[in-house]
């Protein structure tokens, strides 16, 4: 989980840096959702509650931001140098109960002043389904 959140942060910061000199209407901004949960891998498909919740978290993330579930936040708390804001319990489409969500908004000002953050390029490659 720690690697997944660090990787999401590294991706968003890299894109924000690339967008500095790009006009607002031409920028590429991703939304990333992170959740920890069971998934099912079948042939070339991945599905399950873990995937569904991550997709819903992605949908409520701000452009250029990261939304993580409370389950994910508990696993990374104190292990990463990233500040997440508690946005409280949020309803997620097709998820029975509202979920507590945490978010990080990354933009040009957030990475420029973060000189102590290392860019060691250790963002792991995604694992292929087996």
QUIFEN-V275224 format. One record per pair of residues at least 12 apart in sequence whose ideal C-beta (glycine too) atoms are under 10 Angstrom apart, sorted by the first residue. I is the first residue (numbers start at 1). J is the second residue. If there is no record, write none. Layout:
BEGIN
I_J / I_J
END
This chain:
BEGIN
1_34 / 1_35 / 1_36 / 1_68 / 1_71 / 1_72 / 1_73 / 1_74 / 1_75 / 1_76 / 1_79 / 1_80 / 2_72 / 2_75 / 2_76 / 2_79 / 2_80 / 3_76 / 3_80 / 3_122 / 3_123 / 3_124 / 4_32 / 4_34 / 4_35 / 4_36 / 4_54 / 4_68 / 4_72 / 4_75 / 4_76 / 4_123 / 4_124 / 4_126 / 5_32 / 5_34 / 5_66 / 5_68 / 5_72 / 5_73 / 5_75 / 5_76 / 5_79 / 5_80 / 5_82 / 5_84 / 5_104 / 6_76 / 6_79 / 6_80 / 6_81 / 6_82 / 6_120 / 6_122 / 6_123 / 6_124 / 7_32 / 7_34 / 7_122 / 7_123 / 7_124 / 7_125 / 7_126 / 8_30 / 8_32 / 8_33 / 8_34 / 8_61 / 8_65 / 8_66 / 8_67 / 8_68 / 8_82 / 8_104 / 8_106 / 8_123 / 9_32 / 9_66 / 9_80 / 9_81 / 9_82 / 9_104 / 9_106 / 9_111 / 9_117 / 9_123 / 10_106 / 10_117 / 10_118 / 10_119 / 10_120 / 10_121 / 10_122 / 10_123 / 11_30 / 11_32 / 11_66 / 11_106 / 11_123 / 12_29 / 12_30 / 12_31 / 12_32 / 12_61 / 12_64 / 12_65 / 12_66 / 12_104 / 12_105 / 12_106 / 12_107 / 12_110 / 12_111 / 13_64 / 13_106 / 13_107 / 13_108 / 13_110 / 13_111 / 13_112 / 13_114 / 13_117 / 13_119 / 14_106 / 14_111 / 14_119 / 14_123 / 15_27 / 15_28 / 15_29 / 15_30 / 15_64 / 15_106 / 15_111 / 16_29 / 16_64 / 16_105 / 16_106 / 16_107 / 16_108 / 16_109 / 16_110 / 16_111 / 16_112 / 17_106 / 17_108 / 17_111 / 17_112 / 17_119 / 19_64 / 19_107 / 19_108 / 20_107 / 20_108 / 20_111 / 20_112 / 21_108 / 27_63 / 27_64 / 28_63 / 28_64 / 29_62 / 29_63 / 29_64 / 29_65 / 29_106 / 29_107 / 30_58 / 30_61 / 30_63 / 30_64 / 30_65 / 30_66 / 30_106 / 31_57 / 31_58 / 31_59 / 31_60 / 31_61 / 31_62 / 31_63 / 31_64 / 31_65 / 31_66 / 31_67 / 32_54 / 32_57 / 32_58 / 32_61 / 32_64 / 32_65 / 32_66 / 32_67 / 32_68 / 32_104 / 32_106 / 33_51 / 33_53 / 33_54 / 33_55 / 33_56 / 33_57 / 33_58 / 33_59 / 33_60 / 33_61 / 33_65 / 33_66 / 33_67 / 33_68 / 33_69 / 33_72 / 33_92 / 33_101 / 33_103 / 34_53 / 34_54 / 34_57 / 34_58 / 34_61 / 34_66 / 34_67 / 34_68 / 34_69 / 34_71 / 34_72 / 34_73 / 34_75 / 34_76 / 34_102 / 35_49 / 35_50 / 35_51 / 35_52 / 35_53 / 35_54 / 35_55 / 35_56 / 35_57 / 35_58 / 35_67 / 35_68 / 35_69 / 35_70 / 35_71 / 35_72 / 35_92 / 35_99 / 35_101 / 36_50 / 36_53 / 36_54 / 36_68 / 36_69 / 36_71 / 36_72 / 36_73 / 36_74 / 36_75 / 36_76 / 37_49 / 37_50 / 37_51 / 37_52 / 37_53 / 37_54 / 37_69 / 37_71 / 37_72 / 38_50 / 38_51 / 39_51 / 39_52 / 39_54 / 39_129 / 41_127 / 41_128 / 41_129 / 41_130 / 42_129 / 43_129 / 44_128 / 44_129 / 45_129 / 46_129 / 49_95 / 50_69 / 50_71 / 52_92 / 52_93 / 52_94 / 52_95 / 53_69 / 53_71 / 53_72 / 53_92 / 53_94 / 53_95 / 53_99 / 54_67 / 54_68 / 54_69 / 54_72 / 55_92 / 55_93 / 55_94 / 56_69 / 56_90 / 56_91 / 56_92 / 56_93 / 56_94 / 56_95 / 56_99 / 56_101 / 57_69 / 57_72 / 57_90 / 57_92 / 57_95 / 57_99 / 57_101 / 57_102 / 57_103 / 59_92 / 59_93 / 60_87 / 60_90 / 60_91 / 60_92 / 60_93 / 60_99 / 60_101 / 60_103 / 61_101 / 61_103 / 61_104 / 61_105 / 62_103 / 62_104 / 62_105 / 62_106 / 62_107 / 63_105 / 63_106 / 63_107 / 64_104 / 64_105 / 64_106 / 64_107 / 64_108 / 64_110 / 65_85 / 65_103 / 65_104 / 65_105 / 65_106 / 65_107 / 66_82 / 66_84 / 66_102 / 66_103 / 66_104 / 66_105 / 66_106 / 67_84 / 67_87 / 67_90 / 67_92 / 67_99 / 67_101 / 67_102 / 67_103 / 67_104 / 67_105 / 68_82 / 68_84 / 68_100 / 68_101 / 68_102 / 68_103 / 68_104 / 69_90 / 69_92 / 69_99 / 69_100 / 69_101 / 69_102 / 70_86 / 70_88 / 70_89 / 70_99 / 70_100 / 70_101 / 70_102 / 71_99 / 71_100 / 72_84 / 72_101 / 72_102 / 73_86 / 73_100 / 73_101 / 73_102 / 74_100 / 74_102 / 76_102 / 77_102 / 81_114 / 81_116 / 81_117 / 81_118 / 82_102 / 82_104 / 82_106 / 82_114 / 82_117 / 83_102 / 83_104 / 83_110 / 84_101 / 84_102 / 84_103 / 84_104 / 84_105 / 85_101 / 85_102 / 85_103 / 85_104 / 85_105 / 86_100 / 86_101 / 86_102 / 86_103 / 87_100 / 87_101 / 87_102 / 87_103 / 88_100 / 88_101 / 88_102 / 89_101 / 90_103
END
